[in-house]
């Protein structure tokens, strides 16, 4: 079956379509994608992962067409981003 695996760091975004066995798990798809070799800083014991934006365990079974995601830590507090944008807009006057 075909699934997608997605990961983004500060410099680049990667989105791959791969073929996995019908009984594949989230972890197996990540390993098969090659992202762990491409981004050695990814530690699956520490990084949250999910399917279509919902957190999932590494042993979660996949369905055809699923999008597997590897999440990275948030670098900005989402509550402060609109305030910063407003402040930047005021500086432009």
PDB file as gemmi writes it, atoms N, CA and C in Angstrom:
CRYST1    1.000    1.000    1.000  90.00  90.00  90.00 P 1                      
ATOM      1  N   UNK A   1       0.846  -1.181   0.000  1.00  0.00           N  
ATOM      2  CA  UNK A   1       0.000   0.000   0.000  1.00  0.00           C  
ATOM      3  C   UNK A   1       0.886   1.237   0.000  1.00  0.00           C  
ATOM      4  N   UNK A   2       0.340   2.328  -0.452  1.00  0.00           N  
ATOM      5  CA  UNK A   2       1.112   3.565  -0.529  1.00  0.00           C  
ATOM      6  C   UNK A   2       0.721   4.493   0.629  1.00  0.00           C  
ATOM      7  N   UNK A   3       1.757   5.063   1.287  1.00  0.00           N  
ATOM      8  CA  UNK A   3       1.573   6.067   2.332  1.00  0.00           C  
ATOM      9  C   UNK A   3       2.563   7.193   2.073  1.00  0.00           C  
ATOM     10  N   UNK A   4       2.384   8.294   2.766  1.00  0.00           N  
ATOM     11  CA  UNK A   4       3.326   9.412   2.678  1.00  0.00           C  
ATOM     12  C   UNK A   4       4.000   9.579   4.034  1.00  0.00           C  
ATOM     13  N   UNK A   5       5.228  10.048   4.021  1.00  0.00           N  
ATOM     14  CA  UNK A   5       5.965  10.355   5.243  1.00  0.00           C  
ATOM     15  C   UNK A   5       6.464  11.786   5.119  1.00  0.00           C  
ATOM     16  N   UNK A   6       6.196  12.597   6.152  1.00  0.00           N  
ATOM     17  CA  UNK A   6       6.550  14.015   6.098  1.00  0.00           C  
ATOM     18  C   UNK A   6       7.369  14.420   7.314  1.00  0.00           C  
ATOM     19  N   UNK A   7       8.342  15.296   7.056  1.00  0.00           N  
ATOM     20  CA  UNK A   7       9.161  15.875   8.122  1.00  0.00           C  
ATOM     21  C   UNK A   7       9.670  17.233   7.655  1.00  0.00           C  
ATOM     22  N   UNK A   8       9.735  18.178   8.573  1.00  0.00           N  
ATOM     23  CA  UNK A   8      10.283  19.498   8.239  1.00  0.00           C  
ATOM     24  C   UNK A   8      11.196  19.944   9.371  1.00  0.00           C  
ATOM     25  N   UNK A   9      12.377  20.416   9.010  1.00  0.00           N  
ATOM     26  CA  UNK A   9      13.224  21.091   9.991  1.00  0.00           C  
ATOM     27  C   UNK A   9      13.252  22.562   9.593  1.00  0.00           C  
ATOM     28  N   UNK A  10      14.104  23.342  10.209  1.00  0.00           N  
ATOM     29  CA  UNK A  10      14.111  24.773   9.929  1.00  0.00           C  
ATOM     30  C   UNK A  10      14.551  25.098   8.504  1.00  0.00           C  
ATOM     31  N   UNK A  11      15.327  24.211   7.899  1.00  0.00           N  
ATOM     32  CA  UNK A  11      15.899  24.500   6.583  1.00  0.00           C  
ATOM     33  C   UNK A  11      15.130  23.896   5.416  1.00  0.00           C  
ATOM     34  N   UNK A  12      14.432  22.780   5.647  1.00  0.00           N  
ATOM     35  CA  UNK A  12      13.797  22.114   4.521  1.00  0.00           C  
ATOM     36  C   UNK A  12      12.604  21.277   4.949  1.00  0.00           C  
ATOM     37  N   UNK A  13      11.773  20.946   3.972  1.00  0.00           N  
ATOM     38  CA  UNK A  13      10.622  20.088   4.180  1.00  0.00           C  
ATOM     39  C   UNK A  13      10.767  18.875   3.263  1.00  0.00           C  
ATOM     40  N   UNK A  14      10.412  17.712   3.801  1.00  0.00           N  
ATOM     41  CA  UNK A  14      10.486  16.491   3.012  1.00  0.00           C  
ATOM     42  C   UNK A  14       9.134  15.792   3.082  1.00  0.00           C  
ATOM     43  N   UNK A  15       8.633  15.417   1.929  1.00  0.00           N  
ATOM     44  CA  UNK A  15       7.370  14.694   1.837  1.00  0.00           C  
ATOM     45  C   UNK A  15       7.557  13.596   0.813  1.00  0.00           C  
ATOM     46  N   UNK A  16       7.519  12.350   1.263  1.00  0.00           N  
ATOM     47  CA  UNK A  16       7.810  11.208   0.399  1.00  0.00           C  
ATOM     48  C   UNK A  16       6.611  10.269   0.318  1.00  0.00           C  
ATOM     49  N   UNK A  17       6.355   9.743  -0.866  1.00  0.00           N  
ATOM     50  CA  UNK A  17       5.386   8.655  -1.021  1.00  0.00           C  
ATOM     51  C   UNK A  17       6.181   7.367  -1.096  1.00  0.00           C  
ATOM     52  N   UNK A  18       5.777   6.399  -0.285  1.00  0.00           N  
ATOM     53  CA  UNK A  18       6.486   5.120  -0.277  1.00  0.00           C  
ATOM     54  C   UNK A  18       5.483   3.967  -0.272  1.00  0.00           C  
ATOM     55  N   UNK A  19       5.966   2.815  -0.692  1.00  0.00           N  
ATOM     56  CA  UNK A  19       5.190   1.576  -0.636  1.00  0.00           C  
ATOM     57  C   UNK A  19       5.599   0.816   0.620  1.00  0.00           C  
ATOM     58  N   UNK A  20       4.603   0.372   1.377  1.00  0.00           N  
ATOM     59  CA  UNK A  20       4.850  -0.419   2.582  1.00  0.00           C  
ATOM     60  C   UNK A  20       3.928  -1.638   2.549  1.00  0.00           C  
ATOM     61  N   UNK A  21       4.263  -2.689   3.303  1.00  0.00           N  
ATOM     62  CA  UNK A  21       3.365  -3.852   3.361  1.00  0.00           C  
ATOM     63  C   UNK A  21       2.014  -3.473   3.966  1.00  0.00           C  
ATOM     64  N   UNK A  22       1.006  -4.264   3.681  1.00  0.00           N  
ATOM     65  CA  UNK A  22      -0.356  -3.998   4.173  1.00  0.00           C  
ATOM     66  C   UNK A  22      -0.432  -3.928   5.693  1.00  0.00           C  
ATOM     67  N   UNK A  23       0.463  -4.632   6.395  1.00  0.00           N  
ATOM     68  CA  UNK A  23       0.427  -4.649   7.869  1.00  0.00           C  
ATOM     69  C   UNK A  23       1.459  -3.702   8.488  1.00  0.00           C  
ATOM     70  N   UNK A  24       1.920  -2.727   7.738  1.00  0.00           N  
ATOM     71  CA  UNK A  24       2.990  -1.827   8.198  1.00  0.00           C  
ATOM     72  C   UNK A  24       2.517  -0.939   9.352  1.00  0.00           C  
ATOM     73  N   UNK A  25       3.478  -0.606  10.214  1.00  0.00           N  
ATOM     74  CA  UNK A  25       3.226   0.318  11.319  1.00  0.00           C  
ATOM     75  C   UNK A  25       3.840   1.679  10.980  1.00  0.00           C  
ATOM     76  N   UNK A  26       3.492   2.640  11.778  1.00  0.00           N  
ATOM     77  CA  UNK A  26       4.027   3.993  11.621  1.00  0.00           C  
ATOM     78  C   UNK A  26       5.556   3.965  11.665  1.00  0.00           C  
ATOM     79  N   UNK A  27       6.132   3.277  12.628  1.00  0.00           N  
ATOM     80  CA  UNK A  27       7.593   3.206  12.749  1.00  0.00           C  
ATOM     81  C   UNK A  27       8.227   2.552  11.524  1.00  0.00           C  
ATOM     82  N   UNK A  28       7.629   1.492  11.017  1.00  0.00           N  
ATOM     83  CA  UNK A  28       8.183   0.811   9.844  1.00  0.00           C  
ATOM     84  C   UNK A  28       8.192   1.737   8.630  1.00  0.00           C  
ATOM     85  N   UNK A  29       7.155   2.541   8.482  1.00  0.00           N  
ATOM     86  CA  UNK A  29       7.099   3.484   7.362  1.00  0.00           C  
ATOM     87  C   UNK A  29       8.198   4.537   7.490  1.00  0.00           C  
ATOM     88  N   UNK A  30       8.416   5.043   8.700  1.00  0.00           N  
ATOM     89  CA  UNK A  30       9.470   6.041   8.910  1.00  0.00           C  
ATOM     90  C   UNK A  30      10.834   5.445   8.574  1.00  0.00           C  
ATOM     91  N   UNK A  31      11.083   4.236   9.046  1.00  0.00           N  
ATOM     92  CA  UNK A  31      12.370   3.591   8.769  1.00  0.00           C  
ATOM     93  C   UNK A  31      12.541   3.372   7.263  1.00  0.00           C  
ATOM     94  N   UNK A  32      11.510   2.862   6.612  1.00  0.00           N  
ATOM     95  CA  UNK A  32      11.607   2.592   5.175  1.00  0.00           C  
ATOM     96  C   UNK A  32      11.785   3.873   4.362  1.00  0.00           C  
ATOM     97  N   UNK A  33      11.278   4.990   4.866  1.00  0.00           N  
ATOM     98  CA  UNK A  33      11.379   6.259   4.127  1.00  0.00           C  
ATOM     99  C   UNK A  33      12.813   6.757   3.986  1.00  0.00           C  
ATOM    100  N   UNK A  34      13.708   6.338   4.882  1.00  0.00           N  
ATOM    101  CA  UNK A  34      15.091   6.805   4.854  1.00  0.00           C  
ATOM    102  C   UNK A  34      15.307   8.127   5.575  1.00  0.00           C  
ATOM    103  N   UNK A  35      14.255   8.691   6.171  1.00  0.00           N  
ATOM    104  CA  UNK A  35      14.406   9.978   6.855  1.00  0.00           C  
ATOM    105  C   UNK A  35      15.336   9.913   8.060  1.00  0.00           C  
ATOM    106  N   UNK A  36      15.419   8.760   8.708  1.00  0.00           N  
ATOM    107  CA  UNK A  36      16.316   8.648   9.870  1.00  0.00           C  
ATOM    108  C   UNK A  36      17.780   8.719   9.446  1.00  0.00           C  
ATOM    109  N   UNK A  37      18.086   8.277   8.231  1.00  0.00           N  
ATOM    110  CA  UNK A  37      19.454   8.421   7.710  1.00  0.00           C  
ATOM    111  C   UNK A  37      19.700   9.855   7.241  1.00  0.00           C  
ATOM    112  N   UNK A  38      18.700  10.453   6.624  1.00  0.00           N  
ATOM    113  CA  UNK A  38      18.837  11.810   6.109  1.00  0.00           C  
ATOM    114  C   UNK A  38      18.903  12.846   7.234  1.00  0.00           C  
ATOM    115  N   UNK A  39      18.196  12.583   8.329  1.00  0.00           N  
ATOM    116  CA  UNK A  39      18.160  13.501   9.472  1.00  0.00           C  
ATOM    117  C   UNK A  39      18.532  12.731  10.738  1.00  0.00           C  
ATOM    118  N   UNK A  40      19.828  12.510  10.977  1.00  0.00           N  
ATOM    119  CA  UNK A  40      20.248  11.694  12.119  1.00  0.00           C  
ATOM    120  C   UNK A  40      19.861  12.290  13.474  1.00  0.00           C  
ATOM    121  N   UNK A  41      19.471  13.549  13.506  1.00  0.00           N  
ATOM    122  CA  UNK A  41      19.053  14.157  14.775  1.00  0.00           C  
ATOM    123  C   UNK A  41      17.671  13.683  15.232  1.00  0.00           C  
ATOM    124  N   UNK A  42      16.939  13.003  14.356  1.00  0.00           N  
ATOM    125  CA  UNK A  42      15.615  12.497  14.729  1.00  0.00           C  
ATOM    126  C   UNK A  42      15.797  11.288  15.637  1.00  0.00           C  
ATOM    127  N   UNK A  43      15.248  11.386  16.835  1.00  0.00           N  
ATOM    128  CA  UNK A  43      15.258  10.282  17.798  1.00  0.00           C  
ATOM    129  C   UNK A  43      13.801   9.913  18.056  1.00  0.00           C  
ATOM    130  N   UNK A  44      13.372   8.781  17.523  1.00  0.00           N  
ATOM    131  CA  UNK A  44      11.966   8.401  17.640  1.00  0.00           C  
ATOM    132  C   UNK A  44      11.541   8.101  19.066  1.00  0.00           C  
ATOM    133  N   UNK A  45      12.493   7.915  19.979  1.00  0.00           N  
ATOM    134  CA  UNK A  45      12.114   7.711  21.381  1.00  0.00           C  
ATOM    135  C   UNK A  45      11.745   9.031  22.049  1.00  0.00           C  
ATOM    136  N   UNK A  46      12.138  10.151  21.426  1.00  0.00           N  
ATOM    137  CA  UNK A  46      11.859  11.467  22.003  1.00  0.00           C  
ATOM    138  C   UNK A  46      10.891  12.301  21.175  1.00  0.00           C  
ATOM    139  N   UNK A  47      10.857  12.098  19.868  1.00  0.00           N  
ATOM    140  CA  UNK A  47      10.026  12.916  18.980  1.00  0.00           C  
ATOM    141  C   UNK A  47       8.604  12.385  18.925  1.00  0.00           C  
ATOM    142  N   UNK A  48       7.631  13.268  19.027  1.00  0.00           N  
ATOM    143  CA  UNK A  48       6.261  12.812  18.795  1.00  0.00           C  
ATOM    144  C   UNK A  48       6.047  12.553  17.311  1.00  0.00           C  
ATOM    145  N   UNK A  49       5.175  11.610  17.020  1.00  0.00           N  
ATOM    146  CA  UNK A  49       4.835  11.265  15.647  1.00  0.00           C  
ATOM    147  C   UNK A  49       3.322  11.173  15.539  1.00  0.00           C  
ATOM    148  N   UNK A  50       2.826  11.200  14.316  1.00  0.00           N  
ATOM    149  CA  UNK A  50       1.387  11.112  14.163  1.00  0.00           C  
ATOM    150  C   UNK A  50       0.980  10.746  12.749  1.00  0.00           C  
ATOM    151  N   UNK A  51      -0.337  10.678  12.580  1.00  0.00           N  
ATOM    152  CA  UNK A  51      -0.935  10.387  11.288  1.00  0.00           C  
ATOM    153  C   UNK A  51      -1.979  11.467  11.026  1.00  0.00           C  
ATOM    154  N   UNK A  52      -1.812  12.193   9.933  1.00  0.00           N  
ATOM    155  CA  UNK A  52      -2.729  13.275   9.566  1.00  0.00           C  
ATOM    156  C   UNK A  52      -2.960  14.267  10.713  1.00  0.00           C  
ATOM    157  N   UNK A  53      -1.889  14.681  11.397  1.00  0.00           N  
ATOM    158  CA  UNK A  53      -1.994  15.715  12.427  1.00  0.00           C  
ATOM    159  C   UNK A  53      -2.473  15.241  13.784  1.00  0.00           C  
ATOM    160  N   UNK A  54      -2.666  13.956  13.963  1.00  0.00           N  
ATOM    161  CA  UNK A  54      -3.080  13.417  15.259  1.00  0.00           C  
ATOM    162  C   UNK A  54      -1.957  12.545  15.807  1.00  0.00           C  
ATOM    163  N   UNK A  55      -1.583  12.788  17.062  1.00  0.00           N  
ATOM    164  CA  UNK A  55      -0.522  11.998  17.672  1.00  0.00           C  
ATOM    165  C   UNK A  55      -0.867  10.517  17.617  1.00  0.00           C  
ATOM    166  N   UNK A  56       0.151   9.699  17.395  1.00  0.00           N  
ATOM    167  CA  UNK A  56      -0.029   8.254  17.330  1.00  0.00           C  
ATOM    168  C   UNK A  56       1.221   7.583  17.885  1.00  0.00           C  
ATOM    169  N   UNK A  57       1.069   6.332  18.256  1.00  0.00           N  
ATOM    170  CA  UNK A  57       2.198   5.549  18.747  1.00  0.00           C  
ATOM    171  C   UNK A  57       2.938   4.938  17.563  1.00  0.00           C  
ATOM    172  N   UNK A  58       4.201   4.613  17.791  1.00  0.00           N  
ATOM    173  CA  UNK A  58       5.030   4.042  16.730  1.00  0.00           C  
ATOM    174  C   UNK A  58       4.479   2.725  16.207  1.00  0.00           C  
ATOM    175  N   UNK A  59       3.739   1.989  17.038  1.00  0.00           N  
ATOM    176  CA  UNK A  59       3.208   0.702  16.596  1.00  0.00           C  
ATOM    177  C   UNK A  59       1.806   0.820  15.994  1.00  0.00           C  
ATOM    178  N   UNK A  60       1.354   2.045  15.731  1.00  0.00           N  
ATOM    179  CA  UNK A  60       0.028   2.248  15.130  1.00  0.00           C  
ATOM    180  C   UNK A  60       0.001   1.670  13.722  1.00  0.00           C  
ATOM    181  N   UNK A  61      -1.043   0.902  13.400  1.00  0.00           N  
ATOM    182  CA  UNK A  61      -1.149   0.365  12.043  1.00  0.00           C  
ATOM    183  C   UNK A  61      -1.518   1.467  11.055  1.00  0.00           C  
ATOM    184  N   UNK A  62      -1.063   1.311   9.828  1.00  0.00           N  
ATOM    185  CA  UNK A  62      -1.336   2.298   8.786  1.00  0.00           C  
ATOM    186  C   UNK A  62      -2.424   1.799   7.843  1.00  0.00           C  
ATOM    187  N   UNK A  63      -3.097   2.759   7.219  1.00  0.00           N  
ATOM    188  CA  UNK A  63      -4.085   2.470   6.185  1.00  0.00           C  
ATOM    189  C   UNK A  63      -3.591   3.090   4.880  1.00  0.00           C  
ATOM    190  N   UNK A  64      -4.046   2.584   3.757  1.00  0.00           N  
ATOM    191  CA  UNK A  64      -3.621   3.168   2.475  1.00  0.00           C  
ATOM    192  C   UNK A  64      -3.906   4.670   2.436  1.00  0.00           C  
ATOM    193  N   UNK A  65      -2.911   5.428   1.972  1.00  0.00           N  
ATOM    194  CA  UNK A  65      -3.066   6.874   1.833  1.00  0.00           C  
ATOM    195  C   UNK A  65      -2.749   7.678   3.075  1.00  0.00           C  
ATOM    196  N   UNK A  66      -2.428   7.025   4.202  1.00  0.00           N  
ATOM    197  CA  UNK A  66      -2.092   7.763   5.426  1.00  0.00           C  
ATOM    198  C   UNK A  66      -0.881   8.659   5.206  1.00  0.00           C  
ATOM    199  N   UNK A  67      -0.853   9.777   5.936  1.00  0.00           N  
ATOM    200  CA  UNK A  67       0.319  10.661   5.940  1.00  0.00           C  
ATOM    201  C   UNK A  67       0.966  10.559   7.319  1.00  0.00           C  
ATOM    202  N   UNK A  68       2.125   9.944   7.373  1.00  0.00           N  
ATOM    203  CA  UNK A  68       2.896   9.791   8.608  1.00  0.00           C  
ATOM    204  C   UNK A  68       3.690  11.072   8.813  1.00  0.00           C  
ATOM    205  N   UNK A  69       3.663  11.605  10.030  1.00  0.00           N  
ATOM    206  CA  UNK A  69       4.346  12.869  10.310  1.00  0.00           C  
ATOM    207  C   UNK A  69       5.281  12.713  11.502  1.00  0.00           C  
ATOM    208  N   UNK A  70       6.456  13.291  11.374  1.00  0.00           N  
ATOM    209  CA  UNK A  70       7.418  13.362  12.478  1.00  0.00           C  
ATOM    210  C   UNK A  70       7.441  14.824  12.905  1.00  0.00           C  
ATOM    211  N   UNK A  71       7.115  15.071  14.158  1.00  0.00           N  
ATOM    212  CA  UNK A  71       7.011  16.450  14.642  1.00  0.00           C  
ATOM    213  C   UNK A  71       8.308  16.909  15.280  1.00  0.00           C  
ATOM    214  N   UNK A  72       8.538  18.215  15.232  1.00  0.00           N  
ATOM    215  CA  UNK A  72       9.713  18.804  15.889  1.00  0.00           C  
ATOM    216  C   UNK A  72       9.218  19.761  16.960  1.00  0.00           C  
ATOM    217  N   UNK A  73      10.083  20.118  17.884  1.00  0.00           N  
ATOM    218  CA  UNK A  73       9.665  21.028  18.954  1.00  0.00           C  
ATOM    219  C   UNK A  73       9.221  22.382  18.398  1.00  0.00           C  
ATOM    220  N   UNK A  74       8.265  22.986  19.055  1.00  0.00           N  
ATOM    221  CA  UNK A  74       7.804  24.320  18.678  1.00  0.00           C  
ATOM    222  C   UNK A  74       8.896  25.312  19.052  1.00  0.00           C  
ATOM    223  N   UNK A  75       9.235  26.210  18.118  1.00  0.00           N  
ATOM    224  CA  UNK A  75      10.301  27.183  18.380  1.00  0.00           C  
ATOM    225  C   UNK A  75       9.752  28.542  18.773  1.00  0.00           C  
ATOM    226  N   UNK A  76       8.447  28.743  18.606  1.00  0.00           N  
ATOM    227  CA  UNK A  76       7.829  30.012  19.002  1.00  0.00           C  
ATOM    228  C   UNK A  76       6.493  29.711  19.665  1.00  0.00           C  
ATOM    229  N   UNK A  77       6.155  30.474  20.674  1.00  0.00           N  
ATOM    230  CA  UNK A  77       4.873  30.317  21.339  1.00  0.00           C  
ATOM    231  C   UNK A  77       3.793  30.846  20.403  1.00  0.00           C  
ATOM    232  N   UNK A  78       2.872  29.988  19.957  1.00  0.00           N  
ATOM    233  CA  UNK A  78       1.858  30.428  19.001  1.00  0.00           C  
ATOM    234  C   UNK A  78       1.034  31.622  19.504  1.00  0.00           C  
ATOM    235  N   UNK A  79       0.912  31.786  20.807  1.00  0.00           N  
ATOM    236  CA  UNK A  79       0.135  32.899  21.346  1.00  0.00           C  
ATOM    237  C   UNK A  79       0.841  34.240  21.134  1.00  0.00           C  
ATOM    238  N   UNK A  80       2.162  34.219  20.988  1.00  0.00           N  
ATOM    239  CA  UNK A  80       2.893  35.479  20.836  1.00  0.00           C  
ATOM    240  C   UNK A  80       3.096  35.885  19.379  1.00  0.00           C  
ATOM    241  N   UNK A  81       2.914  34.961  18.453  1.00  0.00           N  
ATOM    242  CA  UNK A  81       3.143  35.268  17.047  1.00  0.00           C  
ATOM    243  C   UNK A  81       2.239  36.394  16.558  1.00  0.00           C  
ATOM    244  N   UNK A  82       0.912  36.364  16.801  1.00  0.00           N  
ATOM    245  CA  UNK A  82       0.087  37.485  16.330  1.00  0.00           C  
ATOM    246  C   UNK A  82       0.517  38.824  16.936  1.00  0.00           C  
ATOM    247  N   UNK A  83       0.942  38.833  18.194  1.00  0.00           N  
ATOM    248  CA  UNK A  83       1.399  40.077  18.822  1.00  0.00           C  
ATOM    249  C   UNK A  83       2.646  40.606  18.134  1.00  0.00           C  
ATOM    250  N   UNK A  84       3.575  39.709  17.781  1.00  0.00           N  
ATOM    251  CA  UNK A  84       4.788  40.130  17.086  1.00  0.00           C  
ATOM    252  C   UNK A  84       4.455  40.668  15.703  1.00  0.00           C  
ATOM    253  N   UNK A  85       3.541  40.013  15.021  1.00  0.00           N  
ATOM    254  CA  UNK A  85       3.153  40.471  13.689  1.00  0.00           C  
ATOM    255  C   UNK A  85       2.511  41.853  13.770  1.00  0.00           C  
ATOM    256  N   UNK A  86       1.680  42.089  14.778  1.00  0.00           N  
ATOM    257  CA  UNK A  86       1.045  43.396  14.941  1.00  0.00           C  
ATOM    258  C   UNK A  86       2.097  44.462  15.222  1.00  0.00           C  
ATOM    259  N   UNK A  87       3.078  44.128  16.055  1.00  0.00           N  
ATOM    260  CA  UNK A  87       4.139  45.071  16.381  1.00  0.00           C  
ATOM    261  C   UNK A  87       4.958  45.397  15.126  1.00  0.00           C  
ATOM    262  N   UNK A  88       5.242  44.393  14.307  1.00  0.00           N  
ATOM    263  CA  UNK A  88       5.979  44.613  13.056  1.00  0.00           C  
ATOM    264  C   UNK A  88       5.194  45.527  12.126  1.00  0.00           C  
ATOM    265  N   UNK A  89       3.883  45.340  12.044  1.00  0.00           N  
ATOM    266  CA  UNK A  89       3.034  46.176  11.185  1.00  0.00           C  
ATOM    267  C   UNK A  89       3.050  47.634  11.651  1.00  0.00           C  
ATOM    268  N   UNK A  90       3.062  47.844  12.976  1.00  0.00           N  
ATOM    269  CA  UNK A  90       3.080  49.199  13.511  1.00  0.00           C  
ATOM    270  C   UNK A  90       4.397  49.893  13.211  1.00  0.00           C  
ATOM    271  N   UNK A  91       5.486  49.121  13.173  1.00  0.00           N  
ATOM    272  CA  UNK A  91       6.817  49.678  12.877  1.00  0.00           C  
ATOM    273  C   UNK A  91       6.913  50.146  11.431  1.00  0.00           C  
ATOM    274  N   UNK A  92       6.099  49.590  10.543  1.00  0.00           N  
ATOM    275  CA  UNK A  92       6.141  49.949   9.133  1.00  0.00           C  
ATOM    276  C   UNK A  92       5.555  51.312   8.843  1.00  0.00           C  
ATOM    277  N   UNK A  93       4.811  51.901   9.770  1.00  0.00           N  
ATOM    278  CA  UNK A  93       4.171  53.199   9.533  1.00  0.00           C  
ATOM    279  C   UNK A  93       5.142  54.328   9.419  1.00  0.00           C  
TER     280      UNK A  93                                                      
END                                                                             
